[in-house]
Amino acid sequence: MKSIVLILLLLVPSLSACATHFYRIQEDVVTLVLRDPDARSVMLATSLDGFDLSPAVRGASGIWEVTLPLTKSFRYFYRVDGEIVVPDCPLKEDDDFGSQNCIFEPRL
């Protein structure tokens, strides 16, 4: 019994701290979504505007969203509480600073 409780205590904090990332496409916009209930501030940087930081809007249960026009592919990453976050995404590329960016490719 003690080992089950210990395993649960070890797993639960790591599961709750994980950020989940996905996107939704609706007509001519894409909404990038980051689930991070512990975050106090989430910004999105994209190649669409020279990687200027755009604030994400916090929704229910720690869901952060940014909606962008669905015009062309772009590179992006998040800045969460001041730290750069490159979420799990299907397409990535190395950047010029020793890190990576996610790549969004619209379905044309």
N, C-alpha and C positions, 0 to 999 in steps of 0.2 A: 504494500500500500504506500509506504514512504517513497519508494522509487517511482511510482506513478505520479504522485504529487510533485516530486522533484522534476520529473520530465515535463509535466504541464507548466510548472513555474518557469522552466528554462525556455519552453517554446512560446508561451503566450506573449511575453514582451517582444520577442523578435518578430512574431507575426503581426502584432499591432503596429509596429514601427515601419513596416514595409510600405513603400509607396507603390501604387498601382497606376499604370498609365494606359490610356487608350484614346481613340478619337471617334467622333461621329460625323458623318457627312449628310447634310440635308440641303438639297437643291444646290445653291451656289456658295455655300459656306462650309467650313470644317471647324468643328469644336474640339480642341485638344483638352483632355481631361486628365488631371492628376489627383489621385486619392491619397491624401496625406493628412490624416486628422490631427497630427501633432504640430503641423506647420503653422507659423504665425503670419508668414508672408510668402507668397509665391509670385514670381515674375517669369515671363516667357521671353526668350530672345530668339528671333528668327532672322534668316537671311533676307526676308522680304523687305526689311527696313534697316539693313546694316547692323543687325543684332542689337538694336535699341531694346531696352527692357520694357515690356508691357505688363501691367498688373493683371493677375488672374483674379477672378471673382470667386469668393468662397461661398459654397452652397452647403446643403445639408450633409452631415456626417463627414466633414472634412474633404469634400469634393471641390476642387479648384478648376475653373474653366476659363478658356480664352477662345473666342470665336474669330476666325479669320476668313477672308475671301478665298474661295476655291478657284484660283486662277492658274497657278503653276506650282511646280515642285519647290520645296524650300528645305533648308536645314534649320535645326532648332535644338535648344536645350532649356532647362529651367534653372532658376536661381531660387532656392528654397532657404529662407532664413539666412540669406547672405552666402550660402554655399552653392556651387554649381552642381547640378544634378542632371545626368544623362540617363534617362530611364531605359528600361528594356524596350527596344523597338525593333521591328523587323529589318530595317535598313540603317546602317551606321557608316560613318566615314571618319577618318582621322582628320583633326583640324591642325592648324599651324602652331598650336600652343601645347602639343603633347597630350591632348585629350581627344574626345570624340564628339560628334554631333549626330543626332538622329536625322534621318532624311524622310520627308513626307513626299510621296508621289501620288498625285490625284489619279483617279481612274478616269482616263480620257476616252 
